[in-house]
Amino acid sequence: MVGAVLVYNHYLESYYSIDSAKAFLSRAETAPTPDLMADALQESRALIPKSGNPVWWLPTTRTDFGLIQNDMAGLIDLARAIGGLSREQEAYQAGMDTLRGKIMTLGDQLGEAAGYHFLNLTSVFLGIVWVLGFAVVLYLRSKQQVAIREEEILTT
């Protein structure tokens, strides 16, 4: 029971926040105006870690949260700048297409990082400790049952 609670709590703190950030990116990608895009990007940005790379054994730039944060900040600025343009201008449509493409790329990057963020050194260590603790409990329980059986044999 304790193990299930620990895994669920870790899921909420790690994977769920990244998954929610991806949902805001989907909302940003389909937003009809640059201001709504910027708002959804800001919500997404608040949910991901400020720095670090969840791929601790072979880090890549695609999964670096600091770089993803910087990309999001740039996209927010771009969306705010496009918001000042008229919808009839060609730059407005080109900017919206650029934003949508880059937001899709960020969503892919977060999806790539999400699984690794859940499976970090802490979770691996805690998983090993939990399994070892469970094994120790089973071992002690079996020793206790053997002792009870030996006592029953001696008393009969």
Secondary structure, 3 states (H helix, E strand, C coil): CHHHHHHHHHHHHCHHHHHHHHHHHHHHHCCCCHHHHHHHHHHHHHHCCCCCCCCCCCCCHHHCHHHHHHHHHHHHHHHHHHHCCCCCCHHHHHHHHHHHHHHHHHHHHHHHHHHHHHCCHHHHHHHHHHHHHHHHHHHHHHHHHHHHHHHHHHHC
